[in-house]
Amino acid sequence: MASLKYKSLFLSDTHLGLRAARTEYLLDFLKHTESENLYLVGDILDFWKMRSGWFWPSINNEIINLVINKAKQGTRVIYIPGNHDELLRDYLNFHFSGIEIHKEIIHKTEDDRQFLVLHGDEFDGVVMNNKWLAHLGSDAYDLLLWLNRWFNVARRRLGFGYWSLSAYLKHQVKEAVKYIGNFEQAVIQAARERQLDGVICGHIHHAVISDLDGLTYANCGDWVESCTALAEEADGSLKLIHWVDESMQLIDKREDDYADSDTDGRVVPTN
C-alpha cells in the first residue's frame, strides 16, 4: 500500500497502555501516511490505567519508535498532553527526541485559517473538578469495551468486519449526546474569544467536522473505538480519515488474542 500524503495529521486518544487500544490499526496508519506536521492531541499514553495494571505489548514500542523516526526524518511532531497523560504537562515547551510538548498551539492551515489545537479536558467539569467521578465513569466504559470485544469476536467468526458496538451505544444515550453538545459549544467559544477560525481537539472519542456558528469544530476521534484521524490536505481543507474503512491492510484478529484478558478503557463523562 502506497503512503497517503497530507499537509498535517492530527491524532488523539490512542490510549497506549490499554488492552482495548486498537494498536494494529494505529501502527498500520502510521506506516502508510506521511505529513509535514503530526499533532498528537492528547491521551496518547494512558497513565491512569498504567497505575492500576501494567500492559505494554511490543507493538506499543513499534508505534513510539515510528513516531520518533518521523520526527528525525523531518516531520514536525507536536505532543499536546491530555488528562490521561497529564504527567507530561510537567515538561511543557521541552523537546524529546525531536518531539515538541505544548499545552496547546495555534495551527495555520494552507488556506490561512487559524485553529486552536488542544486536547479539550480543560472544558470538562467532571475531569477538572471531580477526578474520582471520572475514574468511576471509566468502569462503566470498561463494560462497554468488554461487550464490544466479544461482539466483534462473534462478527469476525461470522465473516464480518469490525464495527464499534460501544461507540454506537454510547451515542444513543441521551446524557452522552447532551455532554458532547455542551463540550463542543464550550470548546468553540474558546476559539471565538481568541478570534480564531476554529478548534481541533480530542478527549470525547467522537470524530466530527462541523460548522458551529460560523467556526469550524473538528474532533480527531480515537483509536479505541473508531480508529479515526483528522487530516489537512495540501489546499488547507480538513477531512476525517476512518482507517478501518480506508486501509487496505485491515487487521481484525485482536479480539481473539485478548478474548480471555481483562478489559481496559477510558471515561467519557456525562453531565
CORJO-V370128 format. One line per field, one symbol per residue. phi: phi as a letter, one per 20 degrees, with the letter a starting at -180 (. if undefined). A space follows every 10 residues. Layout:
phi = ???
This chain:
phi = .ffedcfbcc cblelfoeff feffffffff fdccbfccdd enlfddfgff ferebbffff fgffffffff ffeoffdddd fdfecfgfff cgmedclnee dcfbbeddef emedcfdbfo ffedgfffdc ffffffffff fgfgffffff gffffffene efbefffffg eefgfffffg fffgffffff fffeldercc bcndlbfacb edlndedcdf nacddelcbd cdffenfdbe ddfffefecf dcdfgffdfd dfedacecfc e
